[in-house]
């Protein structure tokens, strides 16, 4: 028995009704469109939120590998004063590897904007947007390993395969454009969980993320599936092929009965057919001005790849895609050579991120778009190797912007060296609960019944951090 956060009774599936009525594939397309506009038990798309939302969509800027908080947004002057000395309190019992003494940041910090937030010289462009940021310095998670921590950030679980946060959000709110997926992930990582990071698990397959390219493909070559070579087969012929497929599936369904997986597959085929009318133009950025291109850093070799992702994220959310993820993969894991590695990484993303924030703001989209930045964990304030830092899930920084959060606001704190979150601690479950709240969704009511239990993104944990909300 499937569950719903709107607690409506189970109805016949769309395919069951159509098979009993003897309808064809054209009727299936019409029924799909009508159900998405009016809401159905089979799909949550078109439903109203639990309460008035502050945000309509999310852009997640994922820094795969774990950026160092003490080298980016969490200024710790005692690291410089006490460099080379042992940490004056116990290290965690479980660590990734052996570490040494305190390591100061190679980069200078200074205060920016009216908020006076401290930002490292690694991020000069983002520092110019600091009054739009809500910086959370007290993040913590449950696992020190990349794969588990990455899945915890994306799905709420570091142990089991669970639906991703983008899938939960799309399940709850749907897409505002029925010719595009509700959840798109740009150039996703191939490691540390892979497709599980954007999968729908036991939620209907309609809600899984649609990958556009992957981490091994330049962003300018990443295309929406099913669309790139669609012109090679005329639409009239494609329609006949789909009608034939519908007939075969209807015959199969009459034998097996309702089949949710088959429902989702048919729905995905129909969506792929509709995407051909909209996706090619959406992926063509030739109509963007030169000023916009430069804003995102498309004119520079070091910034054009992530800049393209950020620009496409803006274009997708403009067209009603609910959740878009941009991934800078897998570069932030500096166990050694911190100075060169973090400098190059920041150079690649700083201008594109600032460009995205400014572009959203000038288009009037930032207020309704929640932007989230961060990695799967942070890094230690003590050295590893000659010039590196180990994984640190105990205290690190993420920031949010737009979408109803307090701008120019700093929340929480780590200890005086930046190892442990000690003030206003925010767990990943709390972050998820807060994100859902900003979207008008109560994380305790956004549930799905599977294997005899009601599941949710935050499992049995999580509290909304109301102090972050404007």
Secondary structure as UniProt FT lines:
FT   TURN            5..6
FT   HELIX           14..21
FT   HELIX           25..38
FT   TURN            41..42
FT   TURN            45..46
FT   STRAND          57..63
FT   TURN            64..65
FT   HELIX           69..71
FT   TURN            72..73
FT   HELIX           77..81
FT   TURN            82..84
FT   STRAND          109..112
FT   TURN            113..116
FT   STRAND          117..120
FT   HELIX           121..123
FT   HELIX           124..127
FT   TURN            128..129
FT   HELIX           130..132
FT   STRAND          133..140
FT   HELIX           146..155
FT   HELIX           165..173
FT   TURN            178..179
FT   STRAND          183..186
FT   TURN            192..193
FT   HELIX           194..197
FT   TURN            201..202
FT   HELIX           205..207
FT   STRAND          210..212
FT   TURN            215..216
FT   HELIX           219..221
FT   TURN            225..229
FT   HELIX           230..232
FT   HELIX           235..256
FT   HELIX           260..275
FT   TURN            276..278
FT   HELIX           279..283
FT   TURN            286..287
FT   HELIX           290..295
FT   TURN            296..299
FT   TURN            301..303
FT   HELIX           304..318
FT   TURN            319..320
FT   STRAND          323..328
FT   TURN            329..330
FT   HELIX           338..362
FT   TURN            363..364
FT   HELIX           366..368
FT   STRAND          369..374
FT   STRAND          378..384
FT   TURN            385..387
FT   STRAND          388..392
FT   STRAND          396..401
FT   TURN            403..404
FT   TURN            407..408
FT   STRAND          409..411
FT   STRAND          413..414
FT   TURN            416..417
FT   STRAND          421..423
FT   STRAND          426..427
FT   HELIX           428..438
FT   TURN            439..440
FT   TURN            443..445
FT   STRAND          448..450
FT   TURN            451..452
FT   STRAND          453..455
FT   TURN            457..460
FT   HELIX           466..468
//
